[in-house]
């Protein structure tokens, strides 16, 4: 019979294997003991090797393993676990194995009671020659001293530390399954150590180890594949690790530390023909183990395994017979049609694994999850410190920097979690001369390598992962080896919550003088609340404050769904967010407002003044009252002039000629006008920037208005539709529906075709409102002849407290109590174009009959909610009235009314 020798048990016994079955089943084995020859027995965990046992076995192993053996069975022995055993002779290419063993002194002739044959005498002569020459077991000096350890090292970690990564000569003694081997390490000192090794990077299906125990699908095939190539072959082994996955503080399911005496090592087994793990995967008999990537990625081993896996999947070998076909190339667009790769700028760091970027060349914003990366959770006390560290680390490295983003996959919405784009983000410089992209991977080289994030353990067939997954695993392994960040094992308490020194005016005021002395103070823009309102962090002091930009007014943004943003409020907020969020900046302080916010300036890159930038973009206007006191007010006015000329944002409907006409309008006469009393009612009060409108009574216009409004109401009771192609424009006279549901005559102040709404002034009452295009109609010709009956007006000689004052709301309420819904008498003290300067008189006040200077203007001063307007250029023309007004102020101070409740704090003019 002829069979192949697969292994040698000892110097006189072999294991033979036939050919595979008709369906490719692993072939049957049998044991052959060479007749009439006795060799030393190999040891085990319970007994020592006999003298010369290893050398005797090695002689036969190197002579026979892997070769065809022709044998003759002279006697059948009882089987061992269904494996037949024979006693007989064997030849390799006509060379008798027993004779070769005796000739080289690696065996002895068994004593026999039968008469010796000619063959027996020949073998005896070979034995005597070897004995005389001192060969093999007959060597008088004995075998070389060595220790053979058949059990795993007692201190497996110490053994690994000594030999990790070093190539060691070895012999494969046993194949337990396709990816688990028992090898004899031939240590440099001469000792032998038998160890169990799991092939790094792969796992084969389990093969049965007991009779009657089922194997996993393809388990026996994988075992046969490895056995036929490695069993009792010389190999080189590199020990890499113990079988402990890299558990992190956010992945508590890791296997933890290995016991002192481990059951196996993880390593590579290299045959002269290559790494058997790669051949196993290519044959579809093993799967790639992701968490081994940290051991193999550096040398390209993991990349070769992935390539072999792709080939096996494409060819549907064995384990991959039902696997989905891998995509051979990534499409240029994601599944939802978005651009897969794009250049962008980082505008916000959310956490150690999430950032926001704005696509280059557009304003499109992407909130990206770093692929296959998981950052520490701020909500977890054990992870809080590292979460803050990770966020700050990325902020310093990336905020405002250009990056290249590649959308790897889109994670669908799941429960409370929204759909999220998962991406690989690279930063740094591109070698444009060589056409190479040498930018660094944020996922790998920043967060994970620094120990500030961990790698997500994906399910086996989960293809939604980072294309650099193996590099991520290698970076995590390096961080764990160096005990960086989350791998340090230290429980560091999170930083204390920052002290908010803008919590109230009382808390903020003590810091004001200190900030003024310091000048520019370094800070981080932690949050943008509105176009001109920022939350700043002072890292050195662990304090936060609110900074309001002085000298400008940015349109307000709605703070909740019930509020409505002012025009261009959202645009100003978005611009400031993209420009300043999380940037290192400097600020200067001028004063503190009533809510505890610090009023001042913000600087980016030492020279860029945020207020000037906002004004130049047309997203804020100059607040003259506060701007005039600033040393850089000229920059603000120049920036506003530039924005007006370019008609940017707030100034998109700016009419320069109209402004110039207003500038050349006759100035207010400096002298007193002749008394001109009129009966009026207050038709509208504007609270944002105080002003009011009046209707002049007892005129033909009011009587005509009553008739017009009756006809106007009847006109709009019929079916009224928007004419085709009608789009309201600035300056148009129209019919507009007010919030009470009625229609009134109005004039368009500003129209927005995008929002499909217009800001209008109702010309007969003075109200202002934003009205949707669907509630606006062209004004019919029969209603155009009567001029608007509302006149713009202001209070003569005085002004209400500043809108930022805590008494402003009280001032508005008091004005309404005195004026709204009542017929008043007004004297026109001055006229500024169409604007009337009025002294309001209550005809029902008995003092008005005796005191010609008694008026509601003076009463507002006595209530402490108004001040004398020193900029009023006709004030000196009314000396007696001025004396009356000053007395009213003194009375308010004496009574501690309104703004004087805490003493004399009259506003500076």
C-alpha positions in Angstrom: 0.0 0.0 0.0 1.0 3.6 -0.5 0.1 6.5 1.7 1.6 9.9 2.6 3.4 10.4 5.9 1.8 13.3 7.8 3.6 13.1 11.1 6.0 11.0 13.2 5.0 9.9 16.7 8.5 8.7 17.7 11.6 7.4 15.9 9.8 4.1 15.0 6.1 5.1 14.4 4.4 7.2 11.7 0.9 8.5 11.0 -0.1 7.9 7.4 -2.9 9.4 5.4 -4.5 8.3 2.2 -6.1 10.4 -0.6 -9.2 12.6 -0.2 -12.7 11.1 -0.6 -14.7 11.4 -3.7 -16.6 14.5 -2.4 -13.3 16.1 -1.2 -13.7 14.7 2.4 -10.6 14.6 4.5 -8.7 11.3 3.9 -8.5 8.5 6.5 -5.5 8.0 8.7 -3.7 5.0 10.1 -0.7 4.5 12.4 2.3 2.3 11.2 4.8 1.0 13.8 8.0 -0.2 12.1 8.6 -3.9 12.9 11.7 -5.2 14.7 12.9 -1.6 15.5 12.6 0.2 18.8 13.3 4.0 19.2 13.2 6.2 22.4 9.7 7.4 23.4 8.8 11.1 23.3 7.6 12.5 26.6 4.4 14.3 27.6 3.1 16.5 30.3 3.2 13.6 32.7 6.5 12.0 31.8 10.0 13.0 30.6 11.5 12.3 27.1 13.6 9.2 27.0 17.2 9.8 26.1 17.7 10.7 22.4 13.9 10.6 21.8 13.7 14.1 20.2 16.7 13.5 18.0 15.5 10.0 16.9 12.1 11.4 16.0 13.6 14.3 14.2 15.6 12.0 12.0 12.5 10.1 10.9 10.4 13.3 10.6 12.9 15.0 8.3 13.2 11.8 6.3 9.5 10.9 5.9 7.0 13.6 6.6 5.2 14.8 3.4 6.5 11.9 1.3 4.8 8.9 -0.2 5.4 5.8 1.9 5.1 2.2 0.5 4.4 -0.1 3.4 3.5 -3.7 4.1 1.4 -4.6 7.1 2.6 -7.8 8.9 0.2 -7.6 11.8 -2.8 -5.5 12.6 -3.0 -3.9 16.1 -6.1 -2.8 18.0 -7.4 0.6 16.7 -7.0 3.7 18.8 -10.2 5.9 18.6 -11.2 4.3 15.2 -7.7 4.9 13.8 -6.3 1.6 12.4 -2.8 0.6 13.6 -0.4 -1.7 11.8 2.9 -3.3 12.4 5.0 -3.7 9.3 7.8 -2.3 7.1 8.0 0.8 5.0 10.0 2.2 2.1 10.5 5.6 0.5 11.6 5.3 -3.1 13.0 1.9 -2.4 14.8 3.0 0.8 13.9 0.8 3.8 13.0 3.1 6.7 14.0 0.6 9.4 17.4 0.1 7.9 18.0 3.8 7.7 17.1 4.2 11.3 19.5 1.5 12.4 22.2 2.6 10.1 22.2 6.1 11.6 22.0 4.8 15.2 18.5 6.2 15.9 17.0 2.9 16.9 17.7 -0.5 18.2 16.7 -4.0 17.0 14.0 -5.6 19.1 14.9 -8.8 20.7 13.1 -11.7 19.0 12.6 -15.4 20.0 12.4 -16.6 16.4 15.4 -17.7 14.4 17.1 -14.8 12.7 16.6 -14.5 9.0 19.0 -13.1 6.5 17.3 -9.7 6.8 17.6 -9.8 10.5 21.3 -10.5 10.3 21.7 -7.6 7.8 19.9 -5.2 10.2 21.9 -6.5 13.1 25.1 -5.7 11.2 23.9 -2.1 10.5 23.2 -1.7 14.2 26.7 -2.9 15.1 28.3 -0.5 12.6 26.4 2.4 14.1 27.3 1.3 17.5 30.9 1.0 16.7 30.9 4.5 15.1 29.1 6.0 18.1 26.2 7.3 16.0 22.8 8.4 17.3 21.8 6.7 20.6 25.2 5.0 20.7 27.0 8.3 21.2 29.0 7.8 24.4 28.7 11.5 25.3 25.0 11.4 25.6 22.4 13.9 24.3 22.8 17.7 24.7 21.2 18.8 27.9 17.9 20.6 27.4 14.6 21.2 29.3 11.4 20.4 27.5 8.3 22.0 28.8 5.1 20.3 27.7 2.7 22.8 29.5 2.1 26.5 28.8 4.5 28.9 30.6 3.4 29.5 34.2 3.8 33.3 33.8 2.5 33.7 30.3 2.8 37.5 30.3 6.5 37.4 31.3 7.2 34.8 28.6 5.4 37.0 26.0 7.3 40.1 27.1 10.6 38.2 26.6 9.9 36.8 23.2 7.2 39.1 21.7 7.9 39.9 18.1 11.0 37.8 17.9 11.1 35.2 15.2 11.5 31.7 16.8 12.2 28.4 15.1 9.5 25.9 15.8 7.9 22.6 14.7 4.2 22.2 14.5 3.3 19.3 16.7 -0.5 19.3 16.4 -3.3 21.0 14.5 -6.4 21.4 16.7 -8.4 23.3 14.1 -7.6 25.3 11.1 -6.3 28.3 13.1 -5.2 26.8 16.4 -1.9 24.9 16.5 0.4 23.3 19.1 4.0 24.1 18.3 7.4 23.2 19.8 9.4 26.4 20.2 13.1 25.8 19.8 14.3 28.6 22.2 17.6 30.3 21.6 19.0 28.9 24.9 18.4 25.3 23.6 15.3 24.5 25.7 12.0 23.5 24.1 8.7 25.0 25.0 5.4 23.6 23.7 2.7 26.3 23.4 -0.7 26.7 21.8 -1.0 29.4 19.2 -4.0 31.0 17.6 -3.2 32.3 14.2 -3.3 36.1 14.3 -5.9 37.9 12.3 -8.1 34.8 11.5 -10.5 32.3 13.0 -11.4 29.0 11.4 -14.4 26.9 12.2 -14.0 24.6 15.1 -13.2 20.9 14.4 -14.4 18.2 16.7 -11.9 17.1 19.4 -13.9 14.1 20.8 -15.4 11.1 19.1 -19.0 11.8 18.3 -18.7 15.5 18.8 -19.9 17.5 15.7 -17.6 19.9 14.0 -18.7 23.4 12.8 -19.4 23.7 9.1 -16.1 23.7 7.2 -14.2 22.9 10.4 -12.8 19.6 9.3 -11.8 21.0 5.9 -10.0 23.9 7.6 -8.1 21.5 9.9 -7.1 19.3 7.0 -6.0 22.3 5.0 -3.6 23.4 7.8 -2.5 19.9 8.7 -1.5 19.0 5.2 0.7 22.0 5.0 2.1 22.6 8.5 1.9 19.5 10.6 5.5 18.6 11.7 6.9 21.1 9.3 9.6 23.5 10.5 8.2 27.0 10.7 9.0 30.4 12.2 6.7 31.7 14.9 6.2 35.3 16.2 4.3 35.7 19.4 2.2 38.8 19.4 -0.3 38.9 22.2 -2.4 37.1 24.8 -6.1 36.4 23.9 -7.5 39.6 25.5 -9.4 42.1 23.4 -8.6 45.7 24.1 -11.4 46.6 26.5 -11.9 50.4 27.1 -13.9 52.4 29.7 -16.8 52.6 27.1 -16.6 48.9 26.0 -16.9 47.0 29.3 -17.6 43.7 27.4 -13.9 43.2 26.7 -12.4 40.0 28.0 -10.2 41.9 30.5 -6.7 40.9 31.5 -5.6 37.3 30.7 -4.9 34.9 33.6 -1.3 34.4 34.7 -1.1 31.0 32.8 -2.9 31.5 29.5 -4.3 28.7 27.5 -2.7 30.0 24.3 -0.8 32.8 22.6 -1.8 34.8 19.5 0.9 34.9 16.8 1.9 34.3 13.3 3.2 31.0 11.9 5.3 31.4 8.8 6.1 28.6 6.4 8.7 29.1 3.7 5.8 29.3 1.3 4.2 32.1 3.3 1.7 32.9 6.0 -0.8 30.0 6.3 -3.4 32.4 7.7 -3.6 34.2 4.4 -4.0 31.0 2.5 -6.7 29.8 4.9 -8.7 33.0 4.3 -8.2 33.0 0.5 -9.6 29.4 0.5 -12.6 30.6 2.4 -11.8 28.4 5.4 -11.3 31.2 7.9 -12.7 34.6 8.7 -10.8 37.7 9.5 -10.8 38.7 13.2 -11.1 42.5 13.4 -9.6 43.1 16.8 -6.3 41.5 15.8 -5.8 44.4 13.4 -3.8 46.2 16.0 -1.1 43.5 15.9 -0.9 43.1 12.2 -1.7 46.5 10.5 1.7 48.0 10.9 3.4 45.3 8.8 0.7 45.2 6.2 -0.4 41.8 7.4 -4.0 42.9 7.9 -4.2 44.4 4.5 -3.1 41.1 2.9 -5.8 39.3 4.9 -8.5 41.7 3.8 -7.4 41.2 0.2 -7.6 37.5 0.6 -11.0 37.8 2.2 -12.3 39.9 -0.7 -11.1 37.3 -3.2 -12.7 34.5 -1.3 -16.0 36.4 -1.2 -15.9 37.2 -4.9 -15.3 33.5 -5.7 -17.8 32.4 -2.9 -15.4 29.9 -1.4 -16.6 27.7 1.4 -17.6 30.0 4.4 -18.4 32.7 1.9 -20.7 30.7 -0.3 -23.7 32.8 0.7 -21.9 36.1 1.4 -22.9 39.2 -0.4 -20.6 40.3 -3.2 -18.2 43.0 -1.9 -18.2 46.3 -3.9 -15.1 46.4 -5.9 -14.9 50.2 -5.9 -16.5 52.9 -3.9 -18.9 55.0 -5.9 -18.3 58.7 -6.0 -21.6 59.5 -4.4 -23.2 58.2 -1.2 -26.5 56.3 -1.3 -28.5 59.5 -0.7 -26.9 61.3 -3.6 -24.6 63.5 -1.6 -21.0 64.2 -2.6 -18.9 61.4 -1.2 -15.6 63.4 -1.0 -15.3 67.1 -0.6 -13.0 69.8 0.8 -14.4 71.6 3.8 -13.6 73.8 6.8 -14.2 72.7 10.4 -16.6 75.1 12.2 -17.5 73.1 15.3 -16.3 70.3 17.5 -19.2 68.5 19.2 -17.2 65.8 20.9 -14.3 63.5 20.5 -16.1 61.7 17.6 -18.3 64.3 16.0 -17.5 67.5 14.2 -19.3 70.0 11.9 -17.9 71.2 8.7 -18.9 73.6 5.9 -18.3 72.5 2.4 -15.8 74.5 0.4 -17.4 76.7 -2.3 -20.9 76.5 -0.7 -22.6 77.2 2.6 -23.7 73.6 3.1 -23.0 72.3 6.6 -22.4 68.7 7.5 -22.4 67.2 11.0 -20.1 64.2 10.7 -19.6 61.2 12.9 -16.0 60.0 12.6 -16.3 56.5 11.1 -15.8 53.5 13.4 -14.8 55.8 16.3 -16.4 56.3 19.7 -15.5 59.2 21.9 -15.8 59.3 25.7 -19.3 60.4 27.0 -19.5 63.6 28.9 -22.5 62.4 30.8 -20.5 59.5 32.3 -18.6 60.6 35.4 -15.8 58.1 34.7 -15.4 59.4 31.1 -16.2 63.1 31.6 -12.6 64.2 32.0 -11.5 62.4 28.8 -14.6 63.7 26.9 -13.5 67.2 27.7 -9.9 66.5 26.8 -10.9 64.9 23.5 -13.1 67.8 22.5 -10.5 70.4 23.5 -7.7 68.5 21.7 -9.7 68.4 18.5 -10.7 72.0 18.9 -7.1 73.2 19.1 -6.1 71.1 16.1 -9.0 71.6 13.7 -11.3 74.5 14.4 -11.2 76.8 11.3 -8.8 74.5 9.5 -9.3 73.0 6.0 -10.0 69.3 5.8 -10.9 66.6 3.3 -14.0 64.6 4.1 -15.0 61.3 2.7 -18.5 60.1 3.5 -18.0 56.3 4.1 -21.7 55.5 4.9 -24.9 57.1 6.2 -26.2 55.6 9.4 -30.0 55.6 9.3 -32.2 57.1 11.9 -32.7 54.8 14.8 -34.9 55.6 17.8 -34.0 59.0 19.2 -30.8 59.1 17.1 -31.0 61.1 13.9 -29.6 60.0 10.6 -25.9 60.7 10.6 -23.2 60.9 8.0 -20.1 58.8 9.0 -16.9 60.0 7.5 -13.2 59.8 7.3 -11.7 63.2 7.7 -8.1 64.1 6.8 -6.2 67.3 7.6 -2.8 68.8 6.9 -1.1 69.6 3.6 -1.4 67.9 0.3 1.8 67.4 -1.7 0.5 69.1 -4.9 3.9 68.7 -6.7 4.0 64.9 -6.4 0.2 64.5 -6.6 0.2 62.7 -3.3 -2.4 63.1 -0.6 -0.2 63.0 2.6 -2.9 64.4 4.9 -3.4 62.8 8.2 -6.5 60.8 9.2 -8.2 62.6 12.1 -9.9 59.3 13.3 -6.6 57.5 13.5 -3.8 60.0 14.2 -5.6 62.3 16.5 -8.3 60.8 18.7 -7.6 57.1 18.8 -3.8 57.3 18.8 -3.8 59.8 21.6 -6.1 57.6 23.7 -9.0 60.0 23.4 -11.4 57.7 21.6 -11.9 54.0 21.0 -12.7 51.9 18.0 -16.2 50.5 17.5 -16.3 46.7 17.3 -18.4 46.0 14.3 -20.4 42.9 13.7 -18.7 40.3 11.6 -20.4 41.1 8.3 -21.0 44.8 8.9 -19.5 46.5 5.9 -20.5 50.0 7.2 -17.2 50.8 8.7 -14.1 53.0 8.1 -11.9 52.1 5.2 -9.0 52.6 7.5 -10.5 50.3 10.2 -7.3 48.3 10.5 -5.2 51.4 11.0 -7.7 52.5 13.7 -7.2 49.2 15.5 -3.4 49.6 15.2 -3.6 53.1 16.6 -5.7 51.9 19.5 -3.3 49.1 20.2 -0.4 51.6 20.2 -2.4 53.9 22.6 -3.1 50.9 24.9 0.5 49.8 24.9 1.6 53.3 25.9 -1.3 53.7 28.4 -2.5 56.9 26.9 -5.7 58.6 27.8 -8.6 56.2 28.4 -6.2 53.3 28.5 -4.3 54.7 31.4 -6.6 53.0 33.9 -6.8 56.2 35.9 -10.2 57.4 37.2 -9.8 61.2 36.7 -12.8 63.3 38.0 -14.2 65.7 35.3 -13.4 69.4 35.6 -15.6 71.4 37.8 -18.4 73.3 36.1 -17.3 76.7 34.9 -18.4 79.7 37.0 -20.8 81.9 35.1 -19.8 85.5 36.1 -22.6 86.9 33.8 -25.3 85.2 35.9 -26.5 88.6 37.0 -25.5 92.2 37.0 -24.6 91.9 40.7 -22.1 89.1 40.0 -20.7 90.7 36.8 -20.0 94.3 38.1 -17.1 93.4 40.5 -15.2 92.0 37.5 -15.6 95.1 35.3 -12.7 97.2 36.6 -10.4 94.1 36.5 -11.1 93.4 32.9 -10.7 97.1 32.0 -7.2 97.1 33.6 -6.2 93.9 31.7 -7.1 95.3 28.3 -7.4 92.4 25.9 -8.1 89.1 27.6 -7.7 85.7 25.9 -10.7 83.5 25.8 -12.5 80.8 23.8 -15.8 81.4 22.1 -17.8 78.6 23.6 -21.2 79.4 22.2 -22.8 82.0 19.8 -26.2 83.1 21.2 -27.0 85.7 18.5 -25.2 87.7 15.8 -23.6 90.0 18.4 -23.9 88.0 21.6 -21.3 85.4 22.6 -20.6 83.1 25.5 -16.9 83.1 26.2 -14.8 80.7 28.3 -11.8 81.8 30.3 -9.8 78.5 30.5 -7.2 79.8 32.9 -9.9 80.8 35.5 -12.5 78.2 34.5 -15.1 81.0 34.1 -17.7 81.9 31.5 -19.2 85.2 30.6 -21.6 86.7 28.1 -20.1 89.3 25.7 -22.3 91.7 23.8 -20.6 93.5 21.0 -20.7 97.3 21.6 -21.3 100.0 19.0 -23.6 97.8 16.8 -27.0 96.3 16.7 -27.5 92.9 15.1 -31.1 91.7 14.2 -32.5 89.4 16.8 -33.0 85.7 16.4 -36.0 83.8 17.7 -35.2 82.0 20.9 -38.1 79.6 20.8 -40.8 78.6 18.2 -43.3 81.1 19.5 -41.0 84.0 18.7 -40.3 85.5 15.4 -36.8 86.4 14.2 -36.1 89.9 12.9 -35.1 90.2 9.2 -31.6 88.8 8.7 -31.5 87.7 12.3 -30.9 84.0 11.4 -28.3 85.0 8.8 -26.4 87.1 11.3 -26.5 84.2 13.8 -25.3 81.7 11.2 -22.5 83.9 10.0 -21.3 84.5 13.6 -21.5 80.8 14.4 -19.4 79.7 11.4 -16.9 82.5 11.9 -16.4 82.5 15.7 -17.7 79.4 17.3 -15.0 77.6 19.4 -12.2 80.0 18.1 -9.4 81.3 20.3 -10.1 85.0 20.6 -9.5 88.1 22.7 -12.0 90.5 24.2 -12.1 93.9 25.7 -14.8 95.2 28.1 -16.4 98.6 28.2 -19.4 98.2 30.6 -22.0 95.8 32.0 -25.6 95.6 31.0 -28.6 95.1 33.3 -28.6 91.3 32.8 -24.9 90.8 33.6 -23.6 90.7 30.1 -20.3 92.5 29.4 -20.4 95.1 26.6 -17.2 95.2 24.6 -15.4 94.0 21.6 -14.2 90.6 20.3 -11.0 90.1 18.3 -10.0 87.1 16.1 -6.4 86.7 15.1 -5.4 89.8 17.1 -6.7 92.3 14.5 -10.1 91.2 13.2 -12.8 93.1 15.1 -16.0 91.0 15.1 -18.3 94.1 15.2 -16.7 95.6 12.2 -16.9 92.4 10.3 -20.6 92.0 11.0 -21.3 95.5 10.0 -19.3 95.2 6.8 -21.3 92.0 5.9 -24.5 94.0 6.3 -25.6 91.8 9.2 -25.5 94.5 11.8 -26.0 98.3 11.8 -24.1 101.0 13.8 -25.7 102.0 17.0 -24.6 105.6 17.0 -25.2 106.4 20.6 -22.8 103.7 21.8 -20.5 103.7 18.8 -19.5 107.4 19.0 -17.7 106.8 22.3 -15.5 104.0 20.8 -12.0 104.7 19.6 -12.6 102.6 16.5 -16.0 104.1 15.6 -14.7 105.3 12.3 -14.1 101.7 11.3 -17.7 100.9 12.1 -19.1 103.8 10.0 -16.7 103.0 7.1 -17.8 99.4 7.2 -21.5 100.4 7.2 -20.9 102.7 4.2 -19.3 99.8 2.4 -22.2 97.5 3.2 -24.7 100.1 2.0 -22.9 100.7 -1.2 -22.8 96.9 -1.9 -26.4 96.6 -0.7 -25.5 93.6 1.5 -28.2 91.9 3.5 -29.8 94.5 5.8 -29.1 97.1 3.1 -30.4 95.2 0.1 -33.2 97.8 -0.4 -31.0 100.8 0.6 -31.8 103.9 -1.4 -28.8 106.3 -1.3 -30.7 109.1 -3.1 -33.5 109.0 -0.5 -31.0 109.3 2.3 -29.2 112.2 0.7 -32.6 113.9 0.2 -33.3 113.5 3.9 -29.9 114.9 4.7 -30.6 118.1 2.7 -34.1 118.5 4.2 -34.5 121.7 6.2 -33.1 121.4 9.6 -35.2 122.0 12.7 -35.6 125.7 13.3 -33.4 126.7 16.3 -35.9 129.3 17.5 -39.3 128.7 19.0 -42.1 128.1 16.6 -45.4 129.9 16.9 -47.7 127.9 19.1 -49.8 125.6 17.0 -52.2 123.4 19.0 -53.9 120.4 17.4 -56.2 117.7 18.7 -54.8 114.2 18.2 -55.0 110.6 19.2 -52.1 108.2 19.5 -52.7 105.6 16.8 -49.6 103.4 17.3 -46.7 103.0 19.7 -43.5 101.3 18.6 -41.5 99.7 21.4 -38.3 98.3 19.8 -37.0 101.8 19.0 -39.4 104.1 20.7 -41.6 106.2 18.5 -45.3 106.8 17.9 -47.8 107.8 15.3 -50.7 110.2 15.6 -53.9 111.1 13.8 -54.9 114.7 13.7 -58.6 115.1 14.6 -61.2 117.7 13.5 -59.9 117.7 9.9 -61.5 116.8 6.6 -59.0 114.0 6.3 -60.3 112.1 9.3 -63.9 112.4 8.1 -62.9 111.3 4.7 -61.0 108.3 6.2 -64.1 107.1 8.0 -66.0 107.0 4.7 -63.1 105.5 2.9 -62.7 102.7 5.4 -66.4 101.8 5.1 -66.0 101.5 1.3 -62.7 99.8 1.7 -64.2 97.1 4.0 -67.1 96.5 1.5 -64.5 96.2 -1.4 -62.6 93.5 0.4 -65.7 91.5 1.4 -66.0 90.2 -2.1 -63.8 87.5 -3.6 -60.4 89.1 -3.8 -57.5 87.2 -5.3 -53.9 88.1 -5.9 -53.4 89.2 -9.6 -51.2 86.9 -11.6 -47.6 88.0 -11.6 -48.1 90.5 -8.7 -45.1 90.8 -6.4 -45.0 93.6 -3.8 -42.0 95.9 -4.1 -40.5 98.5 -1.8 -42.5 101.8 -1.9 -45.7 100.3 -3.3 -49.1 101.4 -2.0 -51.1 98.2 -1.2 -54.0 96.8 0.6 -52.8 94.6 3.5 -54.5 92.4 6.1 -53.7 93.3 9.7 -53.5 90.8 12.6 -57.1 91.7 13.5 -58.2 90.2 10.1 -59.3 93.5 8.6 -57.8 95.1 5.5 -56.1 98.6 5.6 -54.1 100.8 3.3 -50.4 100.2 3.7 -47.0 101.0 2.1 -44.3 98.4 1.5 -41.1 99.1 3.5 -39.2 96.0 2.5 -40.1 92.9 0.6 -38.6 89.4 0.6 -39.5 87.2 -2.4 -37.6 84.3 -0.8 -39.7 84.4 2.4 -42.7 85.6 0.5 -43.5 88.3 3.0 -43.1 92.1 3.3 -42.6 94.6 6.1 -45.4 97.3 5.8 -46.5 100.5 7.4 -50.2 101.1 7.7 -50.4 104.7 6.4 -53.6 105.7 8.2 -52.6 104.4 11.7 -48.8 104.1 11.7 -48.6 100.5 12.7 -45.8 98.4 11.3 -46.0 94.6 10.7 -44.7 91.7 8.5 -47.4 90.5 6.2 -47.4 87.4 3.9 -47.6 88.0 0.2 -50.9 86.1 0.2 -52.5 88.8 2.4 -51.4 91.7 0.2 -53.3 93.2 -2.8 -52.6 96.1 -5.1 -54.3 99.2 -3.8 -57.4 100.0 -6.0 -57.2 103.4 -7.7 -60.3 104.8 -5.9 -58.6 104.5 -2.6 -55.3 106.2 -3.5 -56.4 109.9 -3.5 -56.6 110.4 0.2 -53.2 111.0 1.8 -52.2 108.7 4.7 -53.7 110.0 8.0 -51.0 108.8 10.3 -48.1 111.2 11.1 -44.8 110.1 12.6 -44.0 111.9 15.9 -41.6 112.1 18.8 -41.7 113.8 22.2 -40.3 117.3 22.3 -37.4 118.1 24.6 -37.1 114.6 26.2 -36.2 111.0 25.4 -37.3 107.8 27.2 -34.6 105.8 29.0 -32.3 103.7 26.8 -33.8 100.4 25.5 -31.1 98.5 27.3 -32.1 100.0 30.6 -34.1 97.9 33.0 -36.6 100.8 33.3 -37.3 100.8 29.5 -40.4 98.5 29.8 -41.7 100.7 32.6 -41.3 103.8 30.5 -43.2 102.3 27.6 -46.0 101.2 29.9 -46.2 104.7 31.5 -46.4 106.4 28.1 -49.2 104.1 27.1 -51.1 104.7 30.4 -50.9 108.5 29.8 -51.6 108.6 26.1 -53.3 105.5 24.5 -57.0 105.7 23.8 -57.3 109.3 24.8 -57.9 112.5 22.9 -55.0 114.8 23.6 -53.9 118.3 22.7 -50.4 118.6 21.2 -48.2 121.6 20.4 -45.9 121.3 17.4 -42.6 122.6 18.9 -40.5 121.6 15.9 -40.8 119.7 12.6 -38.0 117.6 11.1 -39.2 116.8 7.6 -42.4 114.7 8.1 -41.5 114.0 11.7 -43.4 116.1 14.3 -41.8 117.1 17.6 -44.8 117.2 20.0 -45.5 118.5 23.5 -48.5 116.4 24.7 -51.1 118.0 26.9 -53.9 116.2 28.7 -57.0 118.6 28.5 -58.5 116.9 31.5 -55.6 117.8 33.8 -56.7 120.9 35.7 -53.0 122.1 36.0 -52.9 122.5 32.3 -55.3 125.4 32.6 -53.2 127.3 35.1 -49.6 126.3 34.0 -48.9 126.8 30.2 -45.9 124.5 30.5 -47.6 121.6 32.2 -47.4 118.6 29.8 -47.1 114.8 29.7 -43.5 115.3 28.7 -42.8 116.8 32.1 -44.8 114.1 33.8 -42.7 111.4 32.3 -39.6 113.2 33.7 -41.3 113.3 37.2 -41.9 109.6 36.9 -38.2 109.0 36.4 -38.6 107.2 33.1 -37.3 109.9 30.8 -34.4 112.4 30.6 -33.9 115.8 29.0 -32.6 115.4 25.5 -29.4 117.5 25.5 -29.0 117.0 21.8 -32.3 118.8 21.0 -31.0 121.9 19.2 -34.1 124.0 19.9 -34.0 123.4 23.6 -32.5 126.7 24.5 -35.2 128.6 22.6 -37.7 127.6 25.3 -35.9 128.8 28.6 -39.0 128.8 30.8 -40.1 125.4 29.6 -36.6 124.1 30.1 -36.7 125.3 33.7 -40.0 123.4 34.2 -38.4 120.3 32.8 -35.4 120.5 35.1 -37.6 121.0 38.1 -39.5 117.8 37.1 -36.1 115.9 37.0 -35.2 117.2 40.5 -38.7 116.1 41.8 -38.1 112.6 40.4 -34.7 112.4 42.1 -36.2 113.6 45.4 -39.0 111.0 45.2 -36.5 108.3 44.0 -38.9 107.6 41.1 -38.1 105.2 38.3 -34.4 105.2 37.4 -33.6 107.3 40.5 -34.8 104.7 43.1 -31.2 103.9 44.1 -30.0 107.5 43.9 -28.8 110.0 41.2 -27.9 107.7 38.3 -29.1 109.9 35.5 -27.8 108.7 32.2 -24.8 110.5 30.7 -25.6 112.2 27.4 
